[in-house]
Amino acid sequence: MPEAGLASQVAAIAAEAGRLAMARWDTDFKRWEKVPGSPVCDVDLEVDSLLRVRLAALLPEAGWLSEETADNSDRLSRRLLWVVDPIDGTRDYLRGRPGWAVSIALVEDGQPVIGVLDAPARSEVWIAEAGKGAFRNGARLAVTPRDQLAGARVPADQLPTVDSDLVMVAKPNSIALRIAMVAAGEADLLATIRWGNEWDIAAAVLIASEAGAAISDAFGRPLGFNTPGAQAFGVLVTAPGIHEAAVERLHERAVTVSAGA
């Protein structure tokens, strides 16, 4: 387990990164697509560089996995790993919308033990430590007691007809913030049915777990981190009382998508 006070130090580093991103937010920065549909900007790279220097100084023995850094298989031999998305929700960042956050997780033996989301445009700091609860701006978080899937709130722009019994709520571009909404009781369910990257979810998954959420991949299987591919097939984060029903509803779609992947 991480030493006492380490989470606060990580939060301070995330806040520094958030200030950098905010200072550049309304300026003329370069932007491009890494691949079609995957935007990035030079602020992503600046924040990534800052985080790597600061976090490496904090725990020199930890490996590194970040959206904006070429992967290195050396991380697989490390018990400790920083898993970072310097700006999760880059599309909102580029559009001048507040739905983005700096995301930092410390993973130990395949599971996150510290998770921090710094969302300066929303004046929000989310933090969790394994076994110590999850907090937003110092207030302890708890998921809702919902036990019926119908009527569950989902951060989404639209829903397929089969899910018309669910209720859409406002959706930030950052998937980490959408997961955190379940932790805060502002949503009841977050689901993806595609291959996704560990850096998108590692910090938020711990925050949601420490708030009492049920968490799995799209098939209901446990999530693991620091895997060779640094990916999982989907993520499902729910109030505990609806997780089984959500897995059942998603199963056929998950089978179809995974077969075509």
PAMARKE-819885 format. One line per field, with one value per residue (C-alpha): residue number from 1; residue in three letters; chain; x, z, y. Coordinates in nm, 3 decimals. Each point is the difference from the previous one (the first is absolute). Example, Ala and Ser with C-alpha at 12.3 -4.5 7.8 and 13.67 -1.06 7.14 Angstrom:
BEGIN
i: c(1 2)
aa: c(ALA SER)
ch: c(A A)
x: c(1.230 0.137)
z: c(0.780 -0.066)
y: c(-0.450 0.344)
//
This chain:
BEGIN
i: c(1 2 3 4 5 6 7 8 9 10 11 12 13 14 15 16 17 18 19 20 21 22 23 24 25 26 27 28 29 30 31 32 33 34 35 36 37 38 39 40 41 42 43 44 45 46 47 48 49 50 51 52 53 54 55 56 57 58 59 60 61 62 63 64 65 66 67 68 69 70 71 72 73 74 75 76 77 78 79 80 81 82 83 84 85 86 87 88 89 90 91 92 93 94 95 96 97 98 99 100 101 102 103 104 105 106 107 108 109 110 111 112 113 114 115 116 117 118 119 120 121 122 123 124 125 126 127 128 129 130 131 132 133 134 135 136 137 138 139 140 141 142 143 144 145 146 147 148 149 150 151 152 153 154 155 156 157 158 159 160 161 162 163 164 165 166 167 168 169 170 171 172 173 174 175 176 177 178 179 180 181 182 183 184 185 186 187 188 189 190 191 192 193 194 195 196 197 198 199 200 201 202 203 204 205 206 207 208 209 210 211 212 213 214 215 216 217 218 219 220 221 222 223 224 225 226 227 228 229 230 231 232 233 234 235 236 237 238 239 240 241 242 243 244 245 246 247 248 249 250 251 252 253 254 255 256 257 258 259 260 261)
aa: c(MET PRO GLU ALA GLY LEU ALA SER GLN VAL ALA ALA ILE ALA ALA GLU ALA GLY ARG LEU ALA MET ALA ARG TRP ASP THR ASP PHE LYS ARG TRP GLU LYS VAL PRO GLY SER PRO VAL CYS ASP VAL ASP LEU GLU VAL ASP SER LEU LEU ARG VAL ARG LEU ALA ALA LEU LEU PRO GLU ALA GLY TRP LEU SER GLU GLU THR ALA ASP ASN SER ASP ARG LEU SER ARG ARG LEU LEU TRP VAL VAL ASP PRO ILE ASP GLY THR ARG ASP TYR LEU ARG GLY ARG PRO GLY TRP ALA VAL SER ILE ALA LEU VAL GLU ASP GLY GLN PRO VAL ILE GLY VAL LEU ASP ALA PRO ALA ARG SER GLU VAL TRP ILE ALA GLU ALA GLY LYS GLY ALA PHE ARG ASN GLY ALA ARG LEU ALA VAL THR PRO ARG ASP GLN LEU ALA GLY ALA ARG VAL PRO ALA ASP GLN LEU PRO THR VAL ASP SER ASP LEU VAL MET VAL ALA LYS PRO ASN SER ILE ALA LEU ARG ILE ALA MET VAL ALA ALA GLY GLU ALA ASP LEU LEU ALA THR ILE ARG TRP GLY ASN GLU TRP ASP ILE ALA ALA ALA VAL LEU ILE ALA SER GLU ALA GLY ALA ALA ILE SER ASP ALA PHE GLY ARG PRO LEU GLY PHE ASN THR PRO GLY ALA GLN ALA PHE GLY VAL LEU VAL THR ALA PRO GLY ILE HIS GLU ALA ALA VAL GLU ARG LEU HIS GLU ARG ALA VAL THR VAL SER ALA GLY ALA)
ch: c(A A A A A A A A A A A A A A A A A A A A A A A A A A A A A A A A A A A A A A A A A A A A A A A A A A A A A A A A A A A A A A A A A A A A A A A A A A A A A A A A A A A A A A A A A A A A A A A A A A A A A A A A A A A A A A A A A A A A A A A A A A A A A A A A A A A A A A A A A A A A A A A A A A A A A A A A A A A A A A A A A A A A A A A A A A A A A A A A A A A A A A A A A A A A A A A A A A A A A A A A A A A A A A A A A A A A A A A A A A A A A A A A A A A A A A A A A A A A A A A A A A A A A A A A A A A A A A A A A A A A A)
x: c(0.000 0.121 0.149 -0.206 -0.024 0.085 -0.351 0.018 0.330 -0.154 -0.294 0.238 0.176 -0.335 -0.097 0.323 -0.076 -0.356 0.124 0.226 -0.287 -0.229 0.262 0.025 -0.373 -0.102 0.318 0.119 0.146 0.068 -0.247 -0.009 -0.125 0.226 -0.229 -0.338 -0.241 0.269 0.082 0.304 0.161 0.337 -0.144 -0.056 0.372 0.104 -0.214 0.125 0.361 -0.065 -0.173 0.273 0.271 -0.197 -0.131 0.334 0.159 -0.269 0.042 0.308 -0.063 -0.344 -0.059 -0.181 -0.306 -0.151 -0.219 0.259 0.318 0.119 -0.059 0.294 -0.032 0.234 -0.309 -0.121 0.278 -0.086 -0.223 -0.079 -0.119 -0.118 -0.297 -0.063 -0.224 0.131 -0.328 -0.284 -0.277 0.219 -0.300 -0.164 0.332 0.030 -0.361 0.038 -0.234 0.071 -0.041 0.370 0.237 0.357 -0.010 0.269 -0.007 0.262 -0.039 0.151 0.006 -0.263 -0.250 -0.027 0.080 -0.006 -0.225 -0.017 -0.204 0.069 -0.272 0.089 -0.258 -0.265 0.176 0.007 0.267 -0.082 0.223 -0.006 0.233 -0.058 -0.190 -0.036 -0.302 -0.049 -0.048 -0.087 0.120 0.031 -0.353 -0.031 -0.168 -0.258 -0.186 -0.378 -0.199 -0.184 -0.108 -0.206 0.166 -0.300 0.033 0.374 0.181 0.271 0.239 -0.076 -0.081 -0.244 -0.119 -0.095 -0.364 0.069 0.112 -0.292 -0.095 0.322 0.034 0.265 0.194 0.262 0.312 0.350 0.240 0.236 -0.090 0.179 -0.243 -0.296 0.116 0.046 -0.363 -0.104 0.227 -0.168 -0.353 -0.061 -0.040 -0.086 0.172 0.291 0.069 0.224 0.008 0.331 0.369 0.113 0.330 0.107 0.104 -0.358 -0.148 0.261 -0.040 -0.377 -0.056 0.164 -0.206 -0.320 0.100 0.080 -0.341 -0.167 -0.055 0.003 0.261 0.085 0.076 -0.287 -0.040 -0.010 0.359 0.239 0.225 0.378 0.265 0.357 -0.097 0.217 -0.252 -0.096 -0.362 -0.325 -0.310 -0.246 -0.063 -0.320 -0.038 -0.333 -0.186 0.046 -0.369 -0.020 0.335 -0.117 -0.297 0.228 0.243 -0.292 -0.138 0.337 0.103 -0.131 0.138 0.335 0.023 -0.080 0.250 0.281 -0.047 0.046 0.292)
z: c(0.000 -0.066 0.285 0.197 -0.168 -0.348 -0.132 0.108 -0.182 -0.314 0.030 0.024 -0.318 -0.176 0.108 -0.146 -0.327 0.009 0.042 -0.301 -0.210 0.115 -0.081 -0.356 -0.045 -0.166 -0.202 -0.350 0.031 -0.265 -0.049 -0.227 -0.021 0.102 -0.204 -0.150 0.282 0.270 0.061 0.187 0.060 0.110 0.346 0.043 -0.058 0.232 0.282 -0.064 0.025 0.325 0.154 -0.098 0.161 0.319 0.050 -0.081 0.270 0.243 -0.064 -0.214 0.015 -0.164 -0.367 -0.238 -0.224 -0.160 -0.299 -0.131 0.052 -0.209 0.199 0.140 0.099 0.292 0.196 0.006 0.241 0.245 0.304 -0.005 -0.306 -0.068 -0.238 -0.138 -0.240 -0.005 -0.137 0.004 -0.210 -0.256 -0.225 0.270 0.065 -0.368 -0.014 0.306 0.203 0.363 -0.027 0.025 0.278 0.083 0.095 0.210 0.151 0.187 -0.071 0.230 -0.101 -0.267 0.198 0.055 0.355 -0.052 -0.242 -0.062 -0.249 -0.014 -0.198 0.036 -0.248 0.227 0.327 0.095 0.159 0.032 0.208 0.126 0.181 0.018 0.318 0.100 -0.196 -0.284 0.020 -0.218 0.133 0.341 0.013 0.026 -0.297 -0.007 -0.286 -0.013 0.149 -0.331 -0.049 -0.321 -0.339 -0.152 0.074 0.062 -0.091 -0.265 -0.121 -0.373 -0.307 -0.129 0.085 -0.227 -0.007 0.208 0.282 -0.022 0.360 0.120 0.070 -0.166 0.208 -0.111 -0.141 0.034 -0.271 0.263 0.068 0.334 0.102 -0.121 0.222 0.286 -0.044 0.110 0.303 0.090 -0.041 -0.300 -0.231 0.061 -0.291 -0.239 -0.268 -0.303 -0.242 -0.179 0.065 0.225 0.147 0.360 0.028 -0.067 0.297 0.262 0.232 -0.039 0.056 0.342 0.084 -0.095 0.181 0.320 -0.026 -0.007 -0.373 -0.167 -0.276 -0.277 -0.369 -0.249 0.075 0.377 0.051 0.244 -0.139 0.022 -0.073 -0.129 -0.256 -0.311 -0.229 0.259 -0.103 0.120 -0.196 0.128 0.346 0.201 0.312 0.181 0.324 0.146 -0.013 -0.380 -0.107 -0.069 -0.203 -0.196 -0.083 -0.121 -0.217 -0.158 -0.056 -0.353 -0.119 0.164 -0.168 -0.340 0.031 0.140 -0.278 -0.259 0.176)
y: c(0.000 0.356 0.194 0.250 0.337 -0.126 0.061 0.364 0.038 -0.152 0.237 0.297 -0.114 -0.045 0.352 0.139 -0.179 0.131 0.358 -0.041 -0.132 0.283 0.264 -0.131 -0.076 0.329 0.050 -0.081 -0.350 -0.264 -0.284 -0.303 -0.359 -0.289 -0.222 0.093 0.078 0.023 0.369 0.124 0.338 0.126 0.071 -0.376 -0.049 0.284 -0.135 -0.353 0.117 0.186 -0.300 -0.242 0.213 0.065 -0.353 -0.164 0.214 -0.110 -0.376 -0.071 -0.376 0.024 -0.074 0.232 -0.036 0.309 0.076 0.246 -0.205 -0.294 -0.318 -0.192 -0.365 0.066 0.104 -0.361 -0.096 0.280 -0.052 0.373 0.188 0.353 -0.007 0.347 0.186 0.357 0.137 -0.250 0.150 0.178 0.066 0.211 0.173 0.091 0.123 0.220 -0.220 -0.095 -0.379 -0.090 -0.100 -0.093 -0.369 -0.172 -0.348 -0.194 -0.370 -0.262 -0.367 0.058 0.209 0.376 0.109 0.379 0.185 0.374 0.202 0.372 0.180 0.369 0.127 -0.155 0.096 -0.369 -0.217 -0.369 -0.224 -0.358 -0.238 -0.374 -0.076 0.366 0.120 0.247 0.375 0.297 0.335 -0.163 -0.142 -0.380 -0.166 -0.279 -0.166 -0.009 -0.290 -0.062 -0.362 0.029 0.039 0.179 0.370 -0.018 0.324 -0.028 0.273 -0.007 0.211 -0.260 -0.350 -0.291 -0.101 -0.310 0.230 0.243 -0.082 0.166 0.373 0.216 0.254 0.251 -0.165 0.147 -0.115 -0.145 -0.362 0.033 0.274 -0.209 -0.288 0.246 0.109 -0.350 0.033 0.330 -0.134 0.229 -0.300 -0.364 -0.170 0.052 -0.259 -0.033 -0.293 0.033 -0.040 0.283 0.114 -0.038 0.364 0.111 -0.183 -0.099 0.300 0.026 -0.372 0.026 0.309 -0.182 -0.319 0.188 0.168 -0.343 -0.054 -0.341 -0.010 -0.246 -0.025 -0.024 -0.373 0.042 -0.115 0.172 0.271 -0.028 0.261 0.001 -0.264 -0.053 0.171 0.265 -0.045 -0.153 -0.095 0.257 0.132 -0.025 0.214 -0.010 0.023 -0.351 -0.083 0.023 -0.142 -0.353 0.126 0.236 -0.283 -0.211 0.279 0.074 -0.362 -0.054 0.333 -0.067 -0.341 0.151 0.285 -0.215 -0.254 0.274 0.169)
//
